Amino acid sequence: MTEVAPVTDALVGAIRNRLPELRLLTDEVDRESYRRDETAYLRTGLPCAVALPTETRQVAELVRLCGEFGVPIVPRGAGTGLSGGAAGIEGALTIAFTAMDRVLEIDGDNLVVVTQPGIINAALKKVVAAQGLFYAPDPASFEICSIGGNLGTNAGGLCCIKYGQTRESVLGLEVVMADGTVLRTGGKNVKDVAGYSLTHLIVGSQGTLAMVTEATLRLRPLPPPRSTLIAFFATLEAAGAAVAGIARAGLSPVTLELMDQFTIGAVDDMQGLGLDRDAAAMLMVESDLPGSAAGVEMDAARVVCEAAGATQVVQATDPQEADWLRQGRRSAFHALERLGTARMEDVGVPRARVPEMLVAIEGVAAKHDVRVGTFGHAGDGNLHPTFVFERDDPNAEAINEAARGDLYRAAIALGGTITGEHGVGVARRDYLELQRGADAIRVMRQIKDALDPKGILNPGRVLA
Ligand SMILES: Cc1cc2nc3c(=O)[nH]c(=O)nc-3n(C[C@H](O)[C@H](O)[C@H](O)COP(=O)(O)OP(=O)(O)OC[C@H]3O[C@@H](n4cnc5c(N)ncnc54)[C@H](O)[C@@H]3O)c2cc1C
């Protein structure tokens, strides 16, 4: 650390000199608040400074200066990430994109919006909705996370089953590369296969390949309010069978979410929704089809759920009730957090193997004698088993480490993934090779070295 200080002092001086108008936080108390993202258990570092640029030109200059001084950069959105991707690195410069939050253009004819990355997902949705348009990607954290962070993690959420992850809504980016070059990777074209798709490579790379300074995102006409149905099941397997049945029936609900019994109880304690707390699992199914088509889709989903053994199927009677139910599902993690120290995971499996994954999760929890609440995007095969420890349990982190290792191995054994949407970051880095294999890691490393030869862009994230 004593080695680092002179270099970083010189960097801070050079930034002040070249970008006198830039907001640069150097007080320790300010820097401390950029130490962590939402992955509280990770060891993190204190940034040497935090820059809050408002324009691409400033970002490019910051990157060039960091390259000159050999100081790493951590790009950061709203800091709600769950893999440590935006957590501080000791002595690095954190570039927080929160002040780059302007919507630059809404093009209704081409159904695209061009925006800076710092805007909060919910704010973007609201701005385009005012023009009858819809930005689909919908992480449960949509009210607190930024578009830049969503691009960094290729965020998923509650409507991927119909509209895909963030990447599916990205047509082009403006990025700053590791040497300060400003590059456009695409634009408003819906079809564009000219060369390698740098857009797709950069989305999901967690700030390790380039920094996003502008995004051209796909919009849709604003769909009507959703019809919402919830179904309760006596076993996890029956709920899993309903998930598979909905896909087999060719239905395309906008939401197909699951909560297990522990989560149902926690959510009901917090929200008082009157959920069936004796049920082993609950599915929430939603349609955003227009007019009577939504009713047809909901009826078909009801038939599938009943055939799979649903003990109760309830349809929301009005949009307000549907909102409460949706809010209940969104609040699952916070509801579990009220019961102790909660550690959320993010495994994924091919959809049809959801029942087996649910059984495996229960097995891992039993083996490590830890409470687990599982909820998530069952329609995508993406589950968030959340281990809950007593707040004063001195062994909590050690047990969590062992349990999540077993969880990842179980997911991989089912042909699944260690992370469906939260990203590898630092938290899952040691398990990446287990899933992808040594050859894939070597190729990823070659890409990283080619695009960031000095290794200054978010080093140690995704790849060791
Ligand atoms: C309660 C809760 C619920 C959640 N639900 C979901 C969910 O349903 N689906 C889901 O996918 N995630 C979910 N998350 C995780 C998190 O909200 C997402 O990963 C989100 O995309 C992070 O956005 P952020 O702005 O907070 O990014 P940050 O945490 O600040 O950063 C995330 C990553 O993106 C990189 N990054 C940020 N900005 C840029 C940029 N401009 N250029 C390049 N890289 C950049 C960072 O370096 C980091 O690696 C949830 C989190 C919480 C706390």
The ligand as an SDF file (V2000), in Angstrom:
LIG
                    3D

 53 58  0  0  0  0  0  0  0  0999 V2000
  -32.3950   -7.2350   -4.2980 C   0  0  0  0  0  0  0  0  0  0  0  0
  -31.6330   -7.4930   -5.5770 C   0  0  0  0  0  0  0  0  0  0  0  0
  -32.2880   -8.1080   -6.6180 C   0  0  0  0  0  0  0  0  0  0  0  0
  -31.5960   -8.3610   -7.8060 C   0  0  0  0  0  0  0  0  0  0  0  0
  -32.2610   -8.9640   -8.8450 N   0  0  0  0  0  0  0  0  0  0  0  0
  -31.6230   -9.2030  -10.0080 C   0  0  0  0  0  0  0  0  0  0  0  0
  -32.2960   -9.8360  -11.1000 C   0  0  0  0  0  0  0  0  0  0  0  0
  -33.4820  -10.1660  -11.0330 O   0  0  0  0  0  0  0  0  0  0  0  0
  -31.5800  -10.0610  -12.2270 N   0  0  0  0  0  0  0  0  0  0  0  0
  -30.2700   -9.7100  -12.3490 C   0  0  0  0  0  0  0  0  0  0  0  0
  -29.6590   -9.9530  -13.3920 O   0  0  0  0  0  0  0  0  0  0  0  0
  -29.6160   -9.1110  -11.3190 N   0  0  0  0  0  0  0  0  0  0  0  0
  -30.2470   -8.8450  -10.1730 C   0  0  0  0  0  0  0  0  0  0  0  0
  -29.5790   -8.2380   -9.1430 N   0  0  0  0  0  0  0  0  0  0  0  0
  -28.1480   -7.9000   -9.2850 C   0  0  0  0  0  0  0  0  0  0  0  0
  -27.8400   -6.4820   -9.8180 C   0  0  0  0  0  0  0  0  0  0  0  0
  -28.8840   -5.5800   -9.5310 O   0  0  0  0  0  0  0  0  0  0  0  0
  -27.5620   -6.5600  -11.3150 C   0  0  0  0  0  0  0  0  0  0  0  0
  -26.3880   -7.3310  -11.5300 O   0  0  0  0  0  0  0  0  0  0  0  0
  -27.3860   -5.2060  -12.0070 C   0  0  0  0  0  0  0  0  0  0  0  0
  -27.2080   -5.4130  -13.3830 O   0  0  0  0  0  0  0  0  0  0  0  0
  -26.2260   -4.4010  -11.4560 C   0  0  0  0  0  0  0  0  0  0  0  0
  -26.3850   -3.0540  -11.8740 O   0  0  0  0  0  0  0  0  0  0  0  0
  -25.5870   -1.8840  -11.1170 P   0  0  0  0  0  0  0  0  0  0  0  0
  -25.8900   -0.6260  -11.8050 O   0  0  0  0  0  0  0  0  0  0  0  0
  -25.8530   -1.9320   -9.6760 O   0  0  0  0  0  0  0  0  0  0  0  0
  -24.0960   -2.3250  -11.4720 O   0  0  0  0  0  0  0  0  0  0  0  0
  -22.8080   -2.4630  -10.5820 P   0  0  0  0  0  0  0  0  0  0  0  0
  -23.0260   -3.4260   -9.4720 O   0  0  0  0  0  0  0  0  0  0  0  0
  -22.3030   -1.1260  -10.2230 O   0  0  0  0  0  0  0  0  0  0  0  0
  -21.8280   -3.1150  -11.6580 O   0  0  0  0  0  0  0  0  0  0  0  0
  -22.0680   -4.3970  -12.1970 C   0  0  0  0  0  0  0  0  0  0  0  0
  -20.9500   -4.7650  -13.1670 C   0  0  0  0  0  0  0  0  0  0  0  0
  -21.0390   -3.9660  -14.3220 O   0  0  0  0  0  0  0  0  0  0  0  0
  -19.8210   -3.2520  -14.5210 C   0  0  0  0  0  0  0  0  0  0  0  0
  -20.1860   -1.9300  -15.0340 N   0  0  0  0  0  0  0  0  0  0  0  0
  -20.9890   -0.9990  -14.4560 C   0  0  0  0  0  0  0  0  0  0  0  0
  -21.1180    0.0610  -15.2550 N   0  0  0  0  0  0  0  0  0  0  0  0
  -20.3740   -0.1910  -16.3630 C   0  0  0  0  0  0  0  0  0  0  0  0
  -20.0910    0.5290  -17.5510 C   0  0  0  0  0  0  0  0  0  0  0  0
  -20.5960    1.7300  -17.7880 N   0  0  0  0  0  0  0  0  0  0  0  0
  -19.2670   -0.0470  -18.4640 N   0  0  0  0  0  0  0  0  0  0  0  0
  -18.7430   -1.2680  -18.2620 C   0  0  0  0  0  0  0  0  0  0  0  0
  -18.9840   -1.9960  -17.1480 N   0  0  0  0  0  0  0  0  0  0  0  0
  -19.7820   -1.4670  -16.2270 C   0  0  0  0  0  0  0  0  0  0  0  0
  -19.1440   -3.2080  -13.1620 C   0  0  0  0  0  0  0  0  0  0  0  0
  -17.7470   -3.1030  -13.2830 O   0  0  0  0  0  0  0  0  0  0  0  0
  -19.5630   -4.5450  -12.5950 C   0  0  0  0  0  0  0  0  0  0  0  0
  -18.7080   -5.5560  -13.0410 O   0  0  0  0  0  0  0  0  0  0  0  0
  -30.2340   -7.9790   -7.9360 C   0  0  0  0  0  0  0  0  0  0  0  0
  -29.6020   -7.3330   -6.8740 C   0  0  0  0  0  0  0  0  0  0  0  0
  -30.2780   -7.0860   -5.7080 C   0  0  0  0  0  0  0  0  0  0  0  0
  -29.5570   -6.3920   -4.6010 C   0  0  0  0  0  0  0  0  0  0  0  0
  1  2  1  0
  2  3  1  0
  2 52  2  0
  3  4  2  0
  4  5  1  0
  4 50  1  0
  5  6  2  0
  6  7  1  0
  6 13  1  0
  7  8  2  0
  7  9  1  0
  9 10  1  0
 10 11  2  0
 10 12  1  0
 12 13  2  0
 13 14  1  0
 14 15  1  0
 14 50  1  0
 15 16  1  0
 16 17  1  0
 16 18  1  0
 18 19  1  0
 18 20  1  0
 20 21  1  0
 20 22  1  0
 22 23  1  0
 23 24  1  0
 24 25  2  0
 24 26  1  0
 24 27  1  0
 27 28  1  0
 28 29  2  0
 28 30  1  0
 28 31  1  0
 31 32  1  0
 32 33  1  0
 33 34  1  0
 33 48  1  0
 34 35  1  0
 35 36  1  0
 35 46  1  0
 36 37  1  0
 36 45  1  0
 37 38  2  0
 38 39  1  0
 39 40  1  0
 39 45  2  0
 40 41  1  0
 40 42  2  0
 42 43  1  0
 43 44  2  0
 44 45  1  0
 46 47  1  0
 46 48  1  0
 48 49  1  0
 50 51  2  0
 51 52  1  0
 52 53  1  0
M  END
$$$$
